[in-house]
Amino acid sequence: MSIKKLYLKKNDLQPYYYAVAKDSSGNAVPLSGATIYFTMKLLDGDIKINRQTTGIHVTDETAGEFEYRWQSGDTDTLGVYAIEFEIDPSSGGKFTVPVKSDNKAIVTIRKSLDMI
């Protein structure tokens, strides 16, 4: 998975977090029949979203491409979050991306200019 940082304003539901599932050789992992779980945790605190499948949308099964579409309540708390996806493919065994704990996918939720 290509690791990127994403910045959102409080209560925004876009942009989505786009990802590509790849194996250790860099080849796309087909997602046909896979279940993908999403988890988001404050860097210095609690889990905000725990193993949620709602909001996961596979955009290209063969190329391993998917996105997380934010749900109401996902972005209502300011902070810096680490996110990860657990992928349970139809064959080959489950895996989590990103793999390395020091290579985190980061989402920052900031306040809007009109917030007091």
Backbone torsions as a table, in degrees:
resi	resn	phi	psi	omega
1	MET	NA	134.2	175.0
2	SER	-76.6	126.9	-175.9
3	ILE	-91.3	129.0	178.6
4	LYS	-142.3	161.1	175.0
5	LYS	-97.7	144.5	179.0
6	LEU	-129.4	136.7	178.6
7	TYR	-116.4	130.5	177.9
8	LEU	-129.8	157.4	171.0
9	LYS	-94.9	153.5	-177.8
10	LYS	-51.8	132.6	178.2
11	ASN	71.4	2.4	174.7
12	ASP	-72.9	147.0	179.5
13	LEU	-113.0	2.4	175.6
14	GLN	-141.7	153.2	6.6
15	PRO	-77.1	157.7	176.2
16	TYR	-73.5	162.5	173.3
17	TYR	-95.0	113.1	-178.9
18	TYR	-93.3	141.7	-178.2
19	ALA	-147.8	159.0	175.1
20	VAL	-131.5	125.7	178.0
21	ALA	-82.1	124.4	179.5
22	LYS	-131.4	151.0	176.7
23	ASP	-84.5	-177.9	-176.1
24	SER	-64.8	-17.7	177.3
25	SER	-92.4	-1.1	179.5
26	GLY	89.4	7.8	178.7
27	ASN	-87.2	143.7	179.0
28	ALA	-62.6	140.2	176.6
29	VAL	-97.6	117.7	178.3
30	PRO	-60.4	138.8	-174.8
31	LEU	-107.6	8.8	179.2
32	SER	-61.2	121.3	179.9
33	GLY	81.2	0.7	-178.4
34	ALA	-80.8	152.0	169.4
35	THR	-109.7	132.5	-179.0
36	ILE	-119.5	129.0	179.4
37	TYR	-110.5	141.7	-178.9
38	PHE	-115.6	132.7	175.8
39	THR	-130.2	138.8	179.1
40	MET	-136.0	127.9	-175.8
41	LYS	-133.0	134.6	172.3
42	LEU	-56.5	137.9	-179.7
43	LEU	-57.9	-35.4	-178.1
44	ASP	-116.7	32.0	-176.2
45	GLY	-162.8	-143.1	-170.3
46	ASP	-87.1	165.7	173.9
47	ILE	-74.2	128.6	178.2
48	LYS	-90.6	-43.3	179.9
49	ILE	-129.3	127.1	-174.5
50	ASN	-119.9	106.6	173.9
51	ARG	52.5	50.5	-178.5
52	GLN	-90.4	136.1	175.8
53	THR	-101.2	-20.7	176.6
54	THR	-64.7	133.7	179.4
55	GLY	99.3	-15.0	177.1
56	ILE	-79.2	127.2	179.9
57	HIS	-131.2	115.0	177.8
58	VAL	-78.9	122.7	-177.6
59	THR	-97.3	-25.2	176.0
60	ASP	-152.4	99.3	-176.2
61	GLU	-57.9	-44.8	-176.6
62	THR	-66.4	-40.3	-177.8
63	ALA	-85.8	-0.7	178.4
64	GLY	72.9	22.1	-175.2
65	GLU	-93.7	135.4	177.7
66	PHE	-151.9	170.8	178.8
67	GLU	-143.4	154.3	171.4
68	TYR	-103.9	121.7	178.1
69	ARG	-98.8	115.0	-175.3
70	TRP	-57.0	139.6	178.9
71	GLN	-104.2	158.7	176.8
72	SER	-55.1	130.1	-179.0
73	GLY	95.2	-17.4	-179.2
74	ASP	-66.4	-34.6	-172.1
75	THR	-115.8	28.3	-177.0
76	ASP	-90.6	-1.0	-178.1
77	THR	-123.2	120.2	179.8
78	LEU	-63.4	147.5	176.1
79	GLY	152.5	178.6	177.4
80	VAL	-111.5	125.4	-173.3
81	TYR	-120.7	145.3	167.1
82	ALA	-96.8	140.6	177.7
83	ILE	-126.4	155.3	174.3
84	GLU	-151.6	158.0	178.5
85	PHE	-121.4	129.3	173.1
86	GLU	-101.3	122.9	-176.6
87	ILE	-111.7	124.4	178.7
88	ASP	-114.6	89.9	-176.5
89	PRO	-72.4	166.8	-179.7
90	SER	-66.6	-21.7	174.6
91	SER	-149.0	154.4	174.2
92	GLY	100.4	-8.9	177.2
93	GLY	89.4	149.4	-176.3
94	LYS	-71.5	155.2	175.2
95	PHE	-150.7	159.7	-177.9
96	THR	-118.0	138.4	175.2
97	VAL	-127.3	141.0	-4.9
98	PRO	-69.6	155.1	-175.4
99	VAL	-79.0	-48.1	-175.3
100	LYS	-80.1	133.7	-179.8
101	SER	-69.4	-22.7	179.5
102	ASP	-89.7	1.1	179.6
103	ASN	-119.9	69.8	-173.1
104	LYS	-82.7	145.7	167.6
105	ALA	-85.5	126.7	-171.6
106	ILE	-117.0	135.6	172.6
107	VAL	-123.7	126.9	178.1
108	THR	-112.1	126.8	177.0
109	ILE	-108.0	118.2	-176.6
110	ARG	-111.3	161.7	177.3
111	LYS	-81.1	151.2	177.2
112	SER	-77.1	160.5	178.7
113	LEU	-61.8	-29.1	-177.7
114	ASP	-87.4	5.0	178.1
115	MET	-88.7	140.3	177.8
116	ILE	-97.7	NA	NA
